[in-house]
Amino acid sequence: MKCKLGKFGIVLALAGFLGTCKPSEKKDDVLLWAIAGIIANGVKVNTAAELAVESYDNYDNNEFGLVTATTINRWRSDWAGQKPASISGNLIILQSNTGAAGQEFIKPTSGVYVYSWPNGGGTDINFRQKRNNGLFDNVQTGLPDGARTDAFLKLYRIDLSKDLVVFAAGTDSGAGTSASPKGGNYQTLGRGLYWLRYWGADAKHVAVLDGPISTQFSASDLTASGTESSPPNDGTYSVKSLRTVDNSVLVQPVENVIKIVRNPNSHGVTGLTSSVFIADARHNTTSTEREFVGTADGTNAAEVEAAKKALTEGHLKGAFFAPWLQVVDQTTGRFKSKAAIAALWSNPSGWGHAENASANGYQQGQTYLHYCRTNARSMVTGLSTFVILGRPTVFYENSFIEWNGLSANHPDPTKRTLPAGSPFATDTADLTVSTGGSGGGPTFNAANAANYKTVVNPNATTSRQTLIDDWNYKIQ
């Protein structure tokens, strides 16, 4: 795999940690102090372009990012002799689910450990945690904090300076149809890769397996449940060892996303290229475009209130409709070829959706901003640009589950979560659009809308508190 290495330089991305000011206030003095601290401590603040890794045309040649069953088997046959030059430790395969009875796991070999990912990790399976970003609280869509990340590394004895971690799935339960697509596992596997990269893991130490184990490994390469590796829970590596690396550009807070939506070609967000391509990955199995177009009561908000719907419906203005299943081969459950994926992103008509009729395809040099409802489906489209095409890629972490609840203009004043004029309000026609909204703006749900007042802070001055907390953990 070809890794794009950028020039060493101090970027203003640390502005992401300056959460004491309102988005509209100047932060010059604090920025100067922060940048001086970065220089003094030798921290490498990476841009989106520097973090992207480009796949070989033949995925079998990749040794990180997106790897294949062929490569895994080559490594298993002789890890000591076949492991990548950049890896001095072990191959650690984490399976999010199992294969057929009696063939549930890839068989461990010398230097190759295969763990049941949920074993002992429990809720870590989707790499989600309830976090408070200063604006949005108590919804389990955030990446795990430092303590939980270190507990994970300890559980599986992972050393991110030596080992190669591969996230894999035993089976793909999808039928290969719009109602039941293949490739859903990448929503989980992708978050694993995204999570470790965010905390500072080098690209060469993290990978996702292309396709499920069950259809790509022979019986002799598999083993029954109970004979896979047992989590030792004695690791000593901590993300604090990555304190000289800042990859936080991958996680974009809503205050940055608002700037991008308003001015996608002149946004002023550091760490990104000057132009941003916004991609909405929300394929709905009931009706593909249901969430994107803003169908009333079309978006679930059960994480906020059981059996309830979003406060507003629609999509980020200017977003390209990119249903996640279309980057996956629906026959095999593996990603489409690199050439096919590149063609898809550059040609709006290739997606086959009327919603993209007047849209432009991706232009060379743009940064992708992926989102969906909870940043799960967008992991699939995100992998296609981040580790296959090797293009600058970032994510709106809290995605639409947060965006739809930031209301200062709901027709029912009792449902508004923010005061008039709030810089965080997204329920305006210049930020959210739908086919059913007044003047093309958002569609407002009424009786079935979740009570977002329980999770939105109307007095917020920042939406990046989790980034601040995570950085403080790394350097403590």
C-alpha positions, 0 to 999 in steps of 0.5 A, a space after each residue: 500500500 502506498 502511504 501518503 506522507 506529508 511535510 512536517 509542519 505545525 498546522 492550526 488544527 489545534 484550534 479544535 481544542 480551544 473550546 472556551 470561546 464561542 465559534 464567532 469569537 476570535 481566538 488569536 491569543 490562545 492560538 499563539 499560546 497553543 501553537 507555541 506549546 505544540 512546537 515546544 513539545 514536538 507534536 506532529 499535527 496531521 492534516 486530512 491529506 497526510 492521514 489518507 492511505 492509497 490502496 494498490 489496484 490489486 488489494 492483495 498487495 496491501 499490507 495495511 488499510 484494506 487487506 485480503 484473505 489471500 494476504 492474511 493466509 500468507 501471513 498465517 503460513 509464516 508470520 515471522 518470515 512474511 510480516 510487513 517490514 514495518 511490523 516487529 510485533 504480532 498480527 492481531 485479528 479481531 473478529 466482530 462476529 463468527 463464521 459457521 458452526 465449527 469454523 467460527 474463527 480464523 485459526 491462530 498460528 505462531 505470532 498470529 492471535 485471533 480474538 473474539 472482539 466482543 469477548 471481555 470488551 462488551 460495549 466496545 464492539 462498535 467503538 461507541 461511548 456516551 460523551 459530552 462534547 459541550 453541546 450534545 450530551 448522553 447519546 452513545 455516538 462518540 468515540 471511546 475516551 482515553 481510559 476505555 481505549 487503553 482498557 481495550 489495548 490492555 485486554 488484547 495486549 495490543 502495542 500500536 508501535 509494534 503490532 498490526 491490528 486487523 478488524 474482521 467479520 466472520 459472516 455477512 448476513 446481508 442478502 445483497 439486496 437494497 432491503 438487506 445489503 451486504 457490507 454492513 459489517 464495515 460499519 463496525 470494522 471501519 469504526 475500529 480503524 477510524 478509532 485507532 487512527 484518531 488516537 494516533 495509530 500509524 496507518 501501517 498498524 491498522 487494517 480492515 479485512 475485505 469481505 467476510 471470513 466464511 466465504 474466503 477461507 478453507 476449513 483447514 484455515 478455520 477453527 471452532 469457537 473456544 479454540 481461538 486466542 484468549 484475551 490476556 488482559 495484560 497489555 501495557 501500551 497506552 495511547 499516551 505513548 502517541 502524545 506526539 501525534 495529533 490525528 484529531 482532524 479526522 473527527 469534525 465537530 459540528 461548529 466546523 461542519 456548519 462552516 463547511 456547509 455554509 462555505 464549502 470552498 472557503 470554509 477556513 477549517 484548518 487541516 482540510 483542503 480548501 474545498 470540501 465534498 460532503 457525502 451523505 451515506 444514509 441508505 434506508 432499507 425501507 426506501 433508499 432516499 427516505 432520510 436524505 430527502 427529509 421524509 416526515 418521521 423518516 429518521 429514527 432518534 431512539 438514542 435520544 428517546 425510545 420509539 421517537 423520531 428526529 426533530 428535523 429532517 433533510 440533509 446538509 445543504 450541498 451534500 452528495 447522496 452516496 448510499 453506502 451499499 454502492 461502494 460494495 460488491 453486492 454479490 461478494 460483500 467485498 469492496 468494488 475495485 479501486 477503479 470502479 470506486 473512483 469512477 463512482 465518486 467522479 460521476 454523479 449519474 453512476 449512483 443512479 439517484 435523481 437527488 444527484 441530478 444537479 450535483 458535481 462529482 468529486 474534484 481532485 484535491 477536495 476533502 471528503 466529509 462523510 456523515 450519516 445518522 450516527 457515523 456508522 454507514 458513513 464508515 463504509 463510504 469513508 473506507 472507500 475514500 480513506 484507505 482505497 482511493 487515498 484521498 483526504 477524508 474526515 467524518 462528522 462524528 455525531 452526524 445527523 443524530 446531533 444535527 437534527 436536534 440543534 433547533 432554534 426555529 422549530 414551529 413549536 417553540 416548546 421543541 426548540 433546543 437552542 436560543 434565537 441566534 445560537 451559532 449552533 442552530 442548524 434548522 435553517 434553509 442555508 444549512 439543512 434542506 429537504 423536499 418537504 420543508 418550507 422554502 426547501 429548508 428542513 422538514 420539522 417533525 411534531 408529535 413523534 419528535 424526540 425530546 432533544 432538550 434532554 441532550 442539547 445544552 442551550 448555553 454551550 460555547 463549544 462542540 469540541 469538548 471531547 477533543 479537548 478531553 482526549 488531548 488532555 488524557 494523552 498528555 497527562 
